[in-house]
Amino acid sequence: MKQTTALEAKNIMKFFGKKTALSSLSFSVRKGERVALIGPSGAGKTTLLNTIAGIVEPDAGEWIIAGKPRGSYKSGKEFAKKVGVIRQQFDLVGQLAVIHNVLAGRFSEWGVAKSLVSLLFPRDKKLAIEALERVGLADKLYEETARLSGGEQQRVALARILVQKPEIVLADEPVASLDPARAEDVLDALSTIVEDEKQTLFASLHSVEYARKYFTRIIAMKDGEIFFDLPASQVTDALLGDLYKLKELPEHE
């Protein structure tokens, strides 16, 4: 039977000391969905994404990724075919040329030796060029990455995901450091890429407006729990008001 679920959270829990960061979360994401994760600062969004990527281990529960428990992926190469990550900080090496940062998406496929050789004689150059063409940076191939604008650097990160070709793209606040115009450009490019490549997108965002515009489903978190999980078209201003409402402080007598 064809696998239709990309991600499934089964009672995911995480504690940091006495604080409950994630409280027994369970939900699934279908293949091809674009899911935005929203909520106040400290709600647990980044922690949740990090448990998928394996950066943080949950204290209880497990993730099922493309039909298999995350812990059953024994090699980075196998996992990289399933999951790719885009971060707010881009995770790029500024001193390297753009082509090398793009081709970093192939490192898990090549291994250490081939990756080092590629720094002198870029492998799969055609693949990098095609990816940069799709994100509008074909003319920046050999430019030092640090010289690019924030929006351009995030497009390099998108090109890297294109050459990695994962089934699932995780994006942790991918446009938080960009101005509104550049943020819209990047989200438009990201949405187009995942749709064209038939990938699943799971992204944390501060902006509710971007979540409504570019995503098909919105999961809201508050205090480590799911506050609501709805199609983007059904997320009302009243729900958002409740989500971001501050706790009332007790009055002084």
LOKOLNU-763229 format. One line per field, with one value per residue (C-alpha): chain; residue number from 1; x, y, z. Coordinates in pm, 1 decimal. Layout:
% LOKOLNU-763229
kette c(A	...) .
nr c(NUM	...) .
x c(X	...) .
y c(Y	...) .
z c(Z	...) .
***
This chain:
% LOKOLNU-763229
kette c(A	A	A	A	A	A	A	A	A	A	A	A	A	A	A	A	A	A	A	A	A	A	A	A	A	A	A	A	A	A	A	A	A	A	A	A	A	A	A	A	A	A	A	A	A	A	A	A	A	A	A	A	A	A	A	A	A	A	A	A	A	A	A	A	A	A	A	A	A	A	A	A	A	A	A	A	A	A	A	A	A	A	A	A	A	A	A	A	A	A	A	A	A	A	A	A	A	A	A	A	A	A	A	A	A	A	A	A	A	A	A	A	A	A	A	A	A	A	A	A	A	A	A	A	A	A	A	A	A	A	A	A	A	A	A	A	A	A	A	A	A	A	A	A	A	A	A	A	A	A	A	A	A	A	A	A	A	A	A	A	A	A	A	A	A	A	A	A	A	A	A	A	A	A	A	A	A	A	A	A	A	A	A	A	A	A	A	A	A	A	A	A	A	A	A	A	A	A	A	A	A	A	A	A	A	A	A	A	A	A	A	A	A	A	A	A	A	A	A	A	A	A	A	A	A	A	A	A	A	A	A	A	A	A	A	A	A	A	A	A	A	A	A	A	A	A	A	A	A	A	A	A	A) .
nr c(1	2	3	4	5	6	7	8	9	10	11	12	13	14	15	16	17	18	19	20	21	22	23	24	25	26	27	28	29	30	31	32	33	34	35	36	37	38	39	40	41	42	43	44	45	46	47	48	49	50	51	52	53	54	55	56	57	58	59	60	61	62	63	64	65	66	67	68	69	70	71	72	73	74	75	76	77	78	79	80	81	82	83	84	85	86	87	88	89	90	91	92	93	94	95	96	97	98	99	100	101	102	103	104	105	106	107	108	109	110	111	112	113	114	115	116	117	118	119	120	121	122	123	124	125	126	127	128	129	130	131	132	133	134	135	136	137	138	139	140	141	142	143	144	145	146	147	148	149	150	151	152	153	154	155	156	157	158	159	160	161	162	163	164	165	166	167	168	169	170	171	172	173	174	175	176	177	178	179	180	181	182	183	184	185	186	187	188	189	190	191	192	193	194	195	196	197	198	199	200	201	202	203	204	205	206	207	208	209	210	211	212	213	214	215	216	217	218	219	220	221	222	223	224	225	226	227	228	229	230	231	232	233	234	235	236	237	238	239	240	241	242	243	244	245	246	247	248	249	250	251	252	253) .
x c(0.0	132.5	262.2	59.9	191.8	517.8	545.7	371.0	424.9	340.4	309.6	624.3	737.6	1038.1	1146.9	1416.3	1461.7	1118.6	983.4	764.7	871.4	653.4	351.5	253.8	205.6	42.8	-48.5	37.9	134.7	37.5	276.1	267.5	116.2	253.4	213.9	294.7	376.5	285.4	258.5	408.2	780.1	865.1	570.1	800.0	808.5	1186.0	1215.1	953.2	1136.1	1465.3	1317.3	1232.2	1581.2	1745.5	1915.8	1714.6	1598.0	1244.1	1211.6	911.2	729.2	867.6	854.6	755.3	924.5	823.0	681.6	982.2	1074.1	1332.9	1572.5	1574.9	1760.3	2110.1	2303.2	2308.1	2290.5	1962.9	1810.9	1922.4	1715.4	1410.3	1463.2	1630.4	1653.2	1648.8	1727.4	1688.7	2070.5	2093.3	2380.0	2604.4	2982.9	3027.0	3388.4	3300.1	3171.8	2799.2	2849.1	3015.7	2736.7	2480.6	2668.2	2684.8	2343.5	2527.7	2777.0	2581.0	2570.7	2940.9	3114.4	3413.2	3676.0	3463.8	3332.5	3686.6	3785.1	3472.6	3600.9	3879.2	3696.7	3321.3	3130.5	2779.8	2834.7	2543.6	2313.0	2421.4	2372.9	2022.5	1929.2	2061.2	1873.8	1550.9	1605.3	1721.4	2091.9	2259.9	2490.4	2622.7	2781.6	3137.3	3060.4	3166.6	2850.7	2912.5	2883.4	2522.9	2222.8	2018.3	1749.1	2005.7	2170.8	1838.5	1790.5	2128.7	1990.3	1687.6	1917.9	2104.2	1774.3	1708.2	2028.7	1974.3	1625.4	1471.6	1111.7	1044.2	1166.7	1183.6	1215.4	1277.5	1180.7	1324.1	1244.1	1261.7	1576.1	1450.5	1256.9	895.4	969.6	1258.2	1058.3	773.2	1020.6	1177.2	845.0	708.2	1017.3	1004.2	633.4	689.8	986.3	813.7	504.2	705.9	918.0	615.4	783.3	626.9	694.6	681.2	785.4	778.0	684.4	633.4	413.4	51.7	-2.0	265.8	123.6	-219.5	-87.0	170.5	57.6	-234.8	-256.9	-169.4	-77.3	-72.3	128.4	109.3	296.7	419.8	71.8	-130.6	-373.4	-542.0	-477.1	-679.6	-677.0	-528.9	-860.7	-1036.7	-799.0	-995.5	-879.9	-1062.1	-858.3	-537.3	-636.4	-678.5	-348.8	-140.7	-333.3	-104.6	-179.6	-348.4	-135.9	-297.6	-405.5	-214.3	-426.5) .
y c(0.0	344.7	544.9	867.3	994.7	1189.2	1257.7	1117.8	1233.6	972.5	1119.2	1332.8	1470.6	1682.2	1831.6	2085.6	2056.5	2110.9	2283.5	2082.1	2190.8	1940.3	1779.7	1444.0	1570.5	1344.4	1436.0	1338.2	1526.5	1390.3	1379.3	1703.7	1914.9	2258.5	2291.6	2608.0	2584.5	2904.2	3020.7	3258.0	3259.3	2965.8	2758.5	2471.9	2514.4	2491.8	2210.7	2014.1	2060.6	1964.8	1636.7	1550.1	1638.5	1439.9	1743.8	1696.7	1357.1	1344.4	1211.5	1003.2	910.0	878.3	1020.8	805.6	949.0	818.4	507.5	429.4	524.6	803.8	596.2	321.9	544.2	414.9	643.5	1015.8	938.9	751.8	1019.6	1303.6	1149.9	1186.5	1513.0	1844.1	2145.6	2520.4	2743.1	3109.7	3140.1	2968.1	2734.3	2857.1	2899.9	3265.4	3234.0	2969.4	3035.9	2993.9	2674.9	2499.2	2591.9	2462.2	2137.1	2083.6	1930.4	1636.7	1574.7	1291.1	1124.5	1171.4	1105.4	1295.8	1224.8	1323.8	1627.4	1755.0	1703.5	1893.4	2202.8	2216.3	2066.0	2103.4	1781.6	1789.5	2148.4	2121.7	2027.1	2335.5	2563.0	2428.2	2476.1	2833.8	2909.6	2800.5	3038.4	3325.5	3323.8	3165.9	3468.3	3423.3	3079.4	3170.8	3472.6	3459.6	3371.7	3626.6	3906.2	3818.4	3985.1	3798.7	3717.0	3588.6	3373.4	3214.1	3140.5	2964.4	2752.4	2672.9	2570.4	2342.3	2171.5	2131.5	1934.1	1732.1	1630.2	1523.9	1409.2	1639.7	1997.9	2137.1	2514.0	2682.3	3050.8	3065.9	3434.3	3581.4	3782.0	3918.0	4234.4	4180.4	4208.6	3959.3	3730.7	3714.2	3638.2	3351.0	3199.9	3222.5	3042.1	2781.8	2711.4	2672.6	2438.9	2201.3	2191.0	2123.3	1858.5	1702.6	1753.8	1796.9	2127.6	2170.6	2518.6	2729.8	3094.2	3407.4	3569.0	3453.8	3639.3	3432.6	3113.0	3190.7	3293.4	3024.1	2716.8	2478.8	2388.9	2562.6	2393.7	2635.9	2562.1	2718.8	2610.0	2292.3	2178.5	2193.4	2484.9	2419.6	2226.2	2351.5	2417.0	2764.7	2891.8	2809.8	2997.0	3296.0	3619.6	3515.6	3193.6	3386.1	3637.6	3357.0	3197.7	3508.9	3643.3	3710.7	3555.6	3805.4	3910.1	3901.5	4239.6	4392.6	4446.5) .
z c(0.0	-89.2	204.5	235.4	570.7	571.5	945.1	1248.8	1606.0	1867.0	2217.0	2187.9	2523.6	2615.0	2947.4	3025.7	3399.7	3554.2	3243.6	3006.2	2656.8	2469.4	2631.1	2476.6	2119.7	1862.3	1504.0	1148.0	832.5	492.8	198.8	4.1	282.3	364.7	740.8	936.2	1304.8	1489.9	1848.8	2105.0	2179.1	2404.5	2282.6	2180.4	1803.0	1754.7	2007.6	1815.3	1484.8	1649.1	1769.5	1409.2	1286.6	1566.1	1717.9	2037.3	2162.0	2301.7	2656.1	2552.6	2233.3	1883.0	1533.7	1239.0	929.6	587.3	752.5	977.2	1335.9	1326.6	1534.2	1271.6	1022.5	1085.7	850.4	783.3	414.2	448.6	673.0	442.4	163.1	383.9	573.1	483.1	715.2	648.4	945.4	1028.9	1037.9	694.2	808.0	528.1	529.5	440.6	321.5	62.0	-287.2	-343.3	-547.4	-252.1	-12.7	-259.2	-314.3	62.9	3.7	-156.6	125.1	282.1	-59.2	-136.1	193.7	336.2	68.2	-231.0	-42.7	21.5	-342.6	-445.9	-265.2	-528.8	-825.6	-774.9	-843.4	-990.7	-1105.1	-1347.7	-1059.7	-863.3	-1163.8	-1226.4	-860.2	-856.6	-1177.0	-1009.3	-717.0	-938.6	-845.7	-1147.6	-1178.8	-821.1	-872.4	-765.8	-549.5	-185.3	5.4	282.0	24.8	-55.2	104.5	365.8	112.5	-136.0	129.2	215.7	-156.3	-151.8	133.9	-86.5	-371.4	-129.7	-43.4	-415.7	-468.3	-149.7	-272.7	60.7	82.8	379.6	427.4	781.0	804.8	1140.9	1117.9	763.9	705.6	1056.9	978.4	645.3	566.0	449.7	76.9	89.3	318.7	66.6	-213.2	-19.4	92.8	-259.6	-392.5	-113.7	-173.3	-546.3	-497.9	-255.4	-475.8	-793.0	-618.4	-444.6	-108.2	234.6	412.3	789.6	901.4	1215.9	1162.7	1370.1	1106.7	1103.8	776.0	602.0	751.4	608.6	269.2	190.5	387.0	358.2	726.7	1051.8	1379.4	1671.3	1986.0	2329.2	2642.7	2474.1	2369.8	2049.0	2077.5	1743.2	1421.6	1124.7	750.1	699.4	561.8	890.8	1121.2	1247.9	1406.3	1724.5	1749.1	1693.6	1957.5	2209.3	2101.9	2159.1	2458.7	2751.9	3088.2	3314.4	3607.1	3952.5	4074.2	4363.2	4670.1) .
***
